[in-house]
Amino acid sequence: MNARDEESSSGVGALISARGLRKSYGKTEALRGASVDLHAGEILAVTGTSGSGKSTLLHCLSGITRADDGVVTYGKEDLGLLPDQRLSELRRGAFGVVFQFGQLIPELTALDNVALPLLLAGMRRGPAQQKAGEWLERFGARGQAGLRPGEMSGGQSQRVALARALVTEPKAVFADEPTGALDSLAGEQVMTALLHTARDMGTAVLLITHDAQIAAYADREVWLRDGVVHSASADVLAREAVRREG
């Protein structure tokens, strides 16, 4: 067991730590005691089959959803005990989220979509739009600044979504199947842009994916099965791949 694994077993040194998470929707148990750590600057891939609880785990770790039981900590803060206002502050500043279909606001231009988190944080419109434009350029989407989501391709929309997630320079980005709706070339370009930028900034990334090629971009991989997180050693991953194909 290396130093990172030893820390992960206790949560020591983690940016975000989850222990014993349980979450049910009616009679369906999405998480059944899931535990995982995300360290500063780390790219962590969470893999698993459909219905294994991957998105629910991301929602709990990012404060979108509260777990029924268990603890999620960010620094010294227990997300389960925080008021909604503080959770919203974290999602506007410390956390960035990217979804499979971008979930951009259709009525807003790309520039205004990216500027929105800054405006919600209290920045004036002029500086917010200037910074938003800089981030669009950083992701190669400056030419789409005046377009609305319905006028852009999937790859362009996802680049705008990445810019929106990172414009506040968050401590952690949660990416839920960010390339799932894209072809392989666009997916590779989006992943390269996300991870290159995250590494430059020292931002941690929790990446939900079912694609082994996308997971290969990560520093570390874990997999979810029946709502429980398992360490993803090479032999375990190989057996899991065989099980899925079978």
ZADO-352068 format. One record per residue (C-alpha): residue number from 1; residue in one letter; y, x, z. Coordinates in Angstrom, 2 decimals. Each point is the difference from the previous one (the first is absolute). Layout:
<rs>
+-----+---+---------+---------+---------+
:   k : r :      c2 :      c1 :      c3 :
+-----+---+---------+---------+---------+
: NUM : a :       Y :       X :       Z :
...
+-----+---+---------+---------+---------+
</rs>
This chain:
<rs>
+-----+---+---------+---------+---------+
:   k : r :      c2 :      c1 :      c3 :
+-----+---+---------+---------+---------+
:   1 : m :    0.00 :    0.00 :    0.00 :
:   2 : n :    3.35 :    1.52 :   -1.02 :
:   3 : a :    3.29 :   -0.27 :    1.91 :
:   4 : r :    1.20 :   -2.99 :   -2.03 :
:   5 : d :   -3.27 :   -1.85 :    0.65 :
:   6 : e :    0.20 :    0.77 :    3.71 :
:   7 : e :    3.55 :   -1.35 :    0.13 :
:   8 : s :   -1.01 :   -3.05 :   -2.01 :
:   9 : s :   -2.73 :   -0.88 :    2.47 :
:  10 : s :    2.61 :   -0.45 :    2.73 :
:  11 : g :    3.18 :   -0.77 :   -1.95 :
:  12 : v :    1.72 :    3.13 :    1.34 :
:  13 : g :    2.61 :    1.31 :   -2.43 :
:  14 : a :   -0.20 :   -3.00 :   -2.32 :
:  15 : l :    3.10 :   -1.59 :   -1.50 :
:  16 : i :   -1.72 :   -3.41 :    0.07 :
:  17 : s :   -3.15 :   -0.64 :    1.99 :
:  18 : a :   -2.22 :   -3.10 :    0.06 :
:  19 : r :   -2.78 :   -0.62 :    2.49 :
:  20 : g :   -2.51 :   -2.85 :    0.09 :
:  21 : l :    1.82 :   -2.32 :   -2.39 :
:  22 : r :   -1.40 :   -3.48 :   -0.40 :
:  23 : k :    1.39 :   -2.65 :   -2.30 :
:  24 : s :   -1.50 :   -3.32 :   -1.04 :
:  25 : y :    1.06 :   -2.68 :   -2.45 :
:  26 : g :   -1.76 :   -3.12 :    1.16 :
:  27 : k :   -3.67 :    0.89 :    0.30 :
:  28 : t :    0.36 :    3.09 :   -2.19 :
:  29 : e :    0.24 :    3.33 :    1.87 :
:  30 : a :    2.08 :    2.31 :   -2.19 :
:  31 : l :    0.10 :    2.83 :    2.56 :
:  32 : r :   -2.64 :    0.54 :    2.66 :
:  33 : g :    1.16 :    2.88 :    2.16 :
:  34 : a :    1.64 :    2.21 :   -2.64 :
:  35 : s :    1.54 :    3.30 :    1.14 :
:  36 : v :    1.92 :    2.48 :   -2.14 :
:  37 : d :    2.83 :    2.55 :    0.21 :
:  38 : l :    2.70 :    0.94 :   -2.49 :
:  39 : h :    1.65 :    3.37 :    0.51 :
:  40 : a :    3.49 :    1.07 :   -1.06 :
:  41 : g :    0.01 :    1.26 :   -3.58 :
:  42 : e :   -3.62 :   -1.01 :   -0.59 :
:  43 : i :   -1.35 :   -1.88 :   -3.01 :
:  44 : l :   -2.81 :   -2.20 :    1.33 :
:  45 : a :   -2.16 :   -2.11 :   -2.31 :
:  46 : v :   -1.75 :   -3.09 :    1.37 :
:  47 : t :   -2.78 :   -1.15 :   -2.29 :
:  48 : g :   -2.55 :   -2.78 :    0.11 :
:  49 : t :   -1.30 :   -2.98 :   -1.93 :
:  50 : s :    1.94 :   -3.23 :   -0.44 :
:  51 : g :    0.08 :   -1.98 :    3.23 :
:  52 : s :   -0.61 :    3.04 :    2.20 :
:  53 : g :    3.34 :   -0.43 :    1.79 :
:  54 : k :    2.10 :    2.67 :   -1.73 :
:  55 : s :    3.13 :   -2.08 :   -0.57 :
:  56 : t :   -0.22 :   -1.54 :    3.47 :
:  57 : l :   -0.13 :    3.50 :    1.49 :
:  58 : l :    3.10 :    1.00 :   -1.97 :
:  59 : h :    1.83 :   -3.14 :    1.10 :
:  60 : c :   -0.79 :    0.70 :    3.66 :
:  61 : l :    0.99 :    3.68 :   -0.20 :
:  62 : s :    3.30 :   -0.79 :   -1.71 :
:  63 : g :    0.97 :   -2.82 :    2.36 :
:  64 : i :   -0.26 :   -2.73 :   -2.64 :
:  65 : t :   -2.79 :   -1.67 :    1.98 :
:  66 : r :   -0.82 :    0.17 :    3.69 :
:  67 : a :   -3.60 :    0.76 :    0.91 :
:  68 : d :   -1.84 :   -2.50 :    2.20 :
:  69 : d :   -1.18 :    2.87 :    2.19 :
:  70 : g :    0.33 :    3.77 :    0.14 :
:  71 : v :    3.03 :    2.29 :   -0.05 :
:  72 : v :    2.21 :    1.45 :   -2.74 :
:  73 : t :    2.49 :    2.64 :    1.11 :
:  74 : y :    2.85 :    1.63 :   -1.88 :
:  75 : g :    1.23 :    2.86 :    2.11 :
:  76 : k :    0.22 :   -1.54 :    3.45 :
:  77 : e :    0.44 :   -3.55 :   -1.27 :
:  78 : d :   -2.82 :   -2.54 :    0.15 :
:  79 : l :    0.48 :   -2.15 :   -3.10 :
:  80 : g :   -1.83 :   -2.90 :    1.61 :
:  81 : l :    2.61 :   -0.19 :    2.76 :
:  82 : l :    3.10 :    0.37 :   -2.15 :
:  83 : p :    2.25 :   -2.98 :   -0.76 :
:  84 : d :    0.20 :   -1.16 :   -3.61 :
:  85 : q :    3.48 :    1.48 :   -0.37 :
:  86 : r :   -1.22 :    3.51 :    0.85 :
:  87 : l :   -2.96 :   -0.35 :   -2.36 :
:  88 : s :    2.42 :   -1.00 :   -2.76 :
:  89 : e :    2.11 :    3.07 :    0.78 :
:  90 : l :   -3.04 :    2.25 :   -0.33 :
:  91 : r :   -0.95 :   -1.55 :   -3.34 :
:  92 : r :    3.57 :    0.46 :   -1.27 :
:  93 : g :    0.27 :    3.61 :    1.10 :
:  94 : a :   -2.97 :    1.92 :    1.37 :
:  95 : f :   -2.62 :   -1.75 :   -2.15 :
:  96 : g :   -0.14 :   -0.60 :   -3.75 :
:  97 : v :   -2.51 :   -2.34 :   -1.63 :
:  98 : v :   -1.23 :   -0.13 :   -3.60 :
:  99 : f :   -2.26 :   -2.84 :   -1.15 :
: 100 : q :   -2.34 :   -0.26 :   -2.98 :
: 101 : f :    2.37 :   -2.18 :   -2.03 :
: 102 : g :    3.22 :    1.55 :    1.30 :
: 103 : q :    1.29 :   -3.27 :    1.46 :
: 104 : l :    3.50 :    0.65 :   -1.23 :
: 105 : i :    2.49 :   -2.86 :    0.39 :
: 106 : p :    0.02 :   -1.59 :   -3.48 :
: 107 : e :    3.65 :   -1.12 :    0.11 :
: 108 : l :    1.29 :    3.53 :    0.71 :
: 109 : t :    0.40 :    2.94 :   -2.36 :
: 110 : a :   -1.98 :    3.16 :    0.63 :
: 111 : l :    3.12 :    1.63 :    1.45 :
: 112 : d :    0.60 :   -2.87 :    2.42 :
: 113 : n :   -3.68 :   -0.11 :    0.99 :
: 114 : v :    0.12 :    3.65 :    1.01 :
: 115 : a :    3.37 :   -0.36 :    1.73 :
: 116 : l :   -1.16 :   -2.99 :    2.06 :
: 117 : p :   -1.58 :    1.92 :    2.93 :
: 118 : l :    3.18 :    2.05 :    0.33 :
: 119 : l :    2.18 :   -3.11 :   -0.01 :
: 120 : l :   -2.22 :   -1.62 :    2.64 :
: 121 : a :    0.40 :    3.14 :    2.11 :
: 122 : g :    3.78 :   -0.38 :   -0.12 :
: 123 : m :    1.03 :    2.36 :   -2.81 :
: 124 : r :    2.93 :   -1.13 :   -2.15 :
: 125 : r :   -0.79 :   -1.22 :   -3.50 :
: 126 : g :    1.62 :    2.89 :   -1.91 :
: 127 : p :   -1.79 :    2.83 :    1.81 :
: 128 : a :   -3.24 :   -2.02 :    0.06 :
: 129 : q :    0.02 :   -0.47 :   -3.77 :
: 130 : q :    0.88 :    3.65 :   -0.55 :
: 131 : k :   -2.96 :    1.12 :    2.10 :
: 132 : a :   -2.24 :   -2.58 :   -1.67 :
: 133 : g :    0.95 :    1.40 :   -3.40 :
: 134 : e :   -0.87 :    3.51 :    1.15 :
: 135 : w :   -3.44 :   -1.16 :    1.12 :
: 136 : l :   -0.63 :   -1.85 :   -3.24 :
: 137 : e :    0.80 :    3.20 :   -1.84 :
: 138 : r :   -2.33 :    1.93 :    2.27 :
: 139 : f :   -2.84 :   -2.29 :   -1.06 :
: 140 : g :    0.96 :    0.03 :   -3.68 :
: 141 : a :    1.21 :   -3.60 :    0.07 :
: 142 : r :    3.78 :    0.43 :   -0.34 :
: 143 : g :   -0.14 :   -1.67 :   -3.40 :
: 144 : q :   -1.34 :   -3.18 :    1.59 :
: 145 : a :    2.84 :   -0.29 :    2.56 :
: 146 : g :    1.47 :   -3.13 :   -1.59 :
: 147 : l :   -3.31 :   -1.70 :   -0.78 :
: 148 : r :   -1.67 :   -2.71 :    2.06 :
: 149 : p :   -3.72 :    0.23 :    0.86 :
: 150 : g :   -1.01 :   -2.41 :   -2.78 :
: 151 : e :    1.60 :    2.32 :   -2.55 :
: 152 : m :   -1.95 :    3.11 :    1.03 :
: 153 : s :   -3.54 :    1.22 :   -0.60 :
: 154 : g :   -2.44 :    0.26 :    2.90 :
: 155 : g :    0.46 :    3.76 :    0.24 :
: 156 : q :    3.79 :   -0.31 :   -0.03 :
: 157 : s :   -0.07 :   -2.69 :    2.69 :
: 158 : q :   -2.24 :    2.12 :    2.19 :
: 159 : r :    2.33 :    2.99 :   -0.33 :
: 160 : v :    2.85 :   -2.24 :    1.15 :
: 161 : a :   -2.16 :   -1.16 :    2.91 :
: 162 : l :   -0.63 :    3.62 :    0.96 :
: 163 : a :    3.71 :    0.73 :   -0.08 :
: 164 : r :    0.64 :   -3.02 :    2.23 :
: 165 : a :   -2.68 :    1.12 :    2.47 :
: 166 : l :    1.37 :    3.54 :    0.24 :
: 167 : v :    3.75 :   -0.57 :   -0.28 :
: 168 : t :    0.36 :   -0.14 :    3.80 :
: 169 : e :   -1.90 :    3.32 :    0.26 :
: 170 : p :   -2.64 :   -1.50 :    2.29 :
: 171 : k :   -2.39 :    1.83 :    2.30 :
: 172 : a :   -2.99 :   -1.84 :   -1.51 :
: 173 : v :   -0.77 :   -1.86 :   -3.21 :
: 174 : f :   -2.77 :   -2.58 :   -0.19 :
: 175 : a :   -1.29 :   -0.44 :   -3.54 :
: 176 : d :   -2.39 :   -2.92 :   -0.60 :
: 177 : e :   -1.86 :    0.56 :   -3.29 :
: 178 : p :    3.24 :    1.23 :   -1.63 :
: 179 : t :   -1.73 :    0.75 :   -3.31 :
: 180 : g :   -2.46 :   -2.91 :    0.01 :
: 181 : a :    1.92 :   -2.00 :   -2.62 :
: 182 : l :    0.68 :    3.01 :   -2.26 :
: 183 : d :   -1.94 :    1.73 :   -2.75 :
: 184 : s :   -1.37 :    3.46 :    0.78 :
: 185 : l :    2.91 :    1.95 :   -1.54 :
: 186 : a :    2.71 :   -2.05 :    1.72 :
: 187 : g :   -1.99 :    0.11 :    3.23 :
: 188 : e :   -0.23 :    3.78 :   -0.10 :
: 189 : q :    3.73 :    0.30 :   -0.68 :
: 190 : v :    0.87 :   -2.32 :    2.88 :
: 191 : m :   -2.30 :    1.82 :    2.43 :
: 192 : t :    1.37 :    3.39 :   -1.02 :
: 193 : a :    3.55 :   -1.22 :    0.50 :
: 194 : l :   -0.78 :   -1.53 :    3.40 :
: 195 : l :   -1.93 :    2.91 :    1.46 :
: 196 : h :    2.27 :    2.73 :   -1.40 :
: 197 : t :    3.03 :   -1.71 :    1.53 :
: 198 : a :   -1.77 :   -0.71 :    3.29 :
: 199 : r :   -1.09 :    3.62 :    0.36 :
: 200 : d :    3.52 :    1.23 :   -0.75 :
: 201 : m :    1.36 :   -2.24 :    2.75 :
: 202 : g :   -2.80 :    0.55 :    2.50 :
: 203 : t :   -0.70 :   -3.75 :   -0.06 :
: 204 : a :   -3.43 :   -1.21 :    1.07 :
: 205 : v :   -1.81 :   -2.28 :   -2.45 :
: 206 : l :   -2.78 :   -2.45 :    0.81 :
: 207 : l :   -1.58 :   -0.88 :   -3.33 :
: 208 : i :   -2.28 :   -3.01 :   -0.38 :
: 209 : t :   -2.24 :    0.28 :   -3.04 :
: 210 : h :   -3.46 :   -0.78 :   -1.32 :
: 211 : d :    0.34 :    2.64 :   -2.74 :
: 212 : a :   -1.65 :    3.35 :    0.77 :
: 213 : q :    2.27 :    1.79 :   -2.49 :
: 214 : i :    3.09 :   -1.28 :    1.81 :
: 215 : a :   -1.49 :    0.83 :    3.41 :
: 216 : a :   -0.51 :    3.58 :   -1.22 :
: 217 : y :    3.77 :    0.52 :    0.19 :
: 218 : a :   -0.15 :   -0.30 :    3.80 :
: 219 : d :   -0.29 :    2.71 :    2.63 :
: 220 : r :   -2.55 :   -2.06 :    1.92 :
: 221 : e :   -2.05 :   -3.10 :   -0.63 :
: 222 : v :   -1.53 :   -2.65 :    2.22 :
: 223 : w :   -1.84 :   -3.13 :   -1.06 :
: 224 : l :   -0.14 :   -3.50 :    1.35 :
: 225 : r :   -3.20 :   -1.98 :    0.19 :
: 226 : d :   -0.23 :   -3.39 :    1.68 :
: 227 : g :    3.35 :    0.53 :    1.73 :
: 228 : v :   -0.89 :    3.37 :    1.56 :
: 229 : v :    1.44 :    3.41 :   -1.01 :
: 230 : h :   -2.51 :    2.77 :   -0.74 :
: 231 : s :    0.64 :    3.70 :   -0.51 :
: 232 : a :   -0.40 :    0.80 :   -3.68 :
: 233 : s :   -2.05 :    3.18 :   -0.20 :
: 234 : a :   -1.26 :    0.90 :   -3.46 :
: 235 : d :   -3.58 :   -1.10 :    0.66 :
: 236 : v :    1.09 :   -3.31 :    1.53 :
: 237 : l :    2.28 :   -0.73 :   -2.94 :
: 238 : a :   -2.81 :    0.79 :   -2.42 :
: 239 : r :   -2.34 :   -2.41 :    1.76 :
: 240 : e :    2.69 :   -2.68 :    0.09 :
: 241 : a :    0.63 :    0.43 :   -3.74 :
: 242 : v :   -3.71 :   -0.44 :   -0.70 :
: 243 : r :   -0.07 :   -3.09 :    2.22 :
: 244 : r :    2.95 :   -1.57 :   -1.87 :
: 245 : e :   -1.53 :    0.72 :   -3.40 :
: 246 : g :   -3.33 :   -1.38 :    1.14 :
+-----+---+---------+---------+---------+
</rs>
